[in-house]
Amino acid sequence: MRGGGLISREVATRSDTGGGHPSTMGNVAVESREIGDDQMETWGVENNSGGVDPMEYLERLEQQGIRVVTVWDEEYPPLLKETKDAPYVLFVRGRIEPADQIAVAMVGTRRPTSYGREVAEKLAGELASYGVTVVSGLAYGVDAISQAAALGGGGRTIAVLGNGIDQIQPAANRKLGEKIIASGRGAVMSEYAPGVQGLRQTFPARNRIVSGMSLGVVVVEGTAKSGTLITAKFAQRQGRYLWAVPGPVNSVMSAAPNQLLKEGAIPVTGVEDILCKIPSIKHQASNNNKYQNSNDQNITDEERKIWELLTEEKSVDELVRESGLGTEVVLSSLTMMEIRGEVKTGGGKYRRG
């Protein structure tokens, strides 16, 4: 399944790119139903031939704070691009950062028990503290709990919608979605353009994006017929890690994870069970533990302060401003941290290594 149909300004002028993701934009091969008939009529962006004027459409999207990210764009999630049914286009509000390549999806029931809620909050908050982006679908229950906990932990989170990008659904989680965008620490995105209504098939389809852009999927709770199992199967097909939180055998909400555990999913009793399976995260976890140890004499107070600020990519100017340290102190500290493999740099910004 390929989502959307409109792509970036650069791609909109191409006739065909060759390669694995052929463009359909040469003849503007987009039907108005793909982006919502009502939306197109309201915006009046059809051209004389009855097709869509891509330049005008893109301008309208920009006015709404919506960006179009294509498989040819650097911002497109690399892991998702590798999947065979990756959407050509993602409609994005917020930013997808390089740091989001270290991402773990958290999914589960819409009606979690107190146990499920506590586990989701704890795992998501701890993953965020290690610089892991939490990906989910912004649905009721485990999805929203996990994403709110990631933000609360000072980390990043990405919400993948199963309907048009102009409507954050469900309405009860709209405030959380807007908070993700406004925080600058994540994004709300969809393969569906404005005006597309969520249907029975669009929500399961979005689950392949949730798992596809993540290193693995954590299943917290779910019944024996939970939609969570769809995400789990996508994860398996895509070669992703599949973790499951064991639960009481007499709880119907633990039926899905317990079944996955029988089938070979990795049991999760703490965040370490996730971190130890992913080398890049394991290394970062080791660094994090080192910085949390106040007795480590090899780390200066200035380096510790900088580490605490690097929950997301930041420039030297940002670190100087937020730390209150001088530019020379920040630069010398970053140099030592980079030598020890604790931070990395790229594009003029620093992030945890």
KAGIMO-V822177 format. One record per helix or strand. SS is the DSSP state (@ for helix, = for strand). FROM is the first residue (numbers start at 0). TO is the last residue. If there is no record, write none. Layout:
<<SS	FROM	TO> <SS	FROM	TO>>
This chain:
<<@	8	11> <@	31	33> <@	36	42> <=	45	45> <=	51	51> <@	53	62> <=	66	69> <@	77	81> <=	88	93> <@	97	100> <=	102	106> <@	113	128> <=	132	135> <@	141	151> <=	156	159> <@	170	182> <=	185	189> <@	199	211> <=	215	218> <@	227	236> <=	240	243> <@	251	261> <=	265	266> <@	271	274> <@	278	291> <@	300	308> <=	313	313> <@	315	322> <@	326	338> <=	342	345> <=	348	351>>
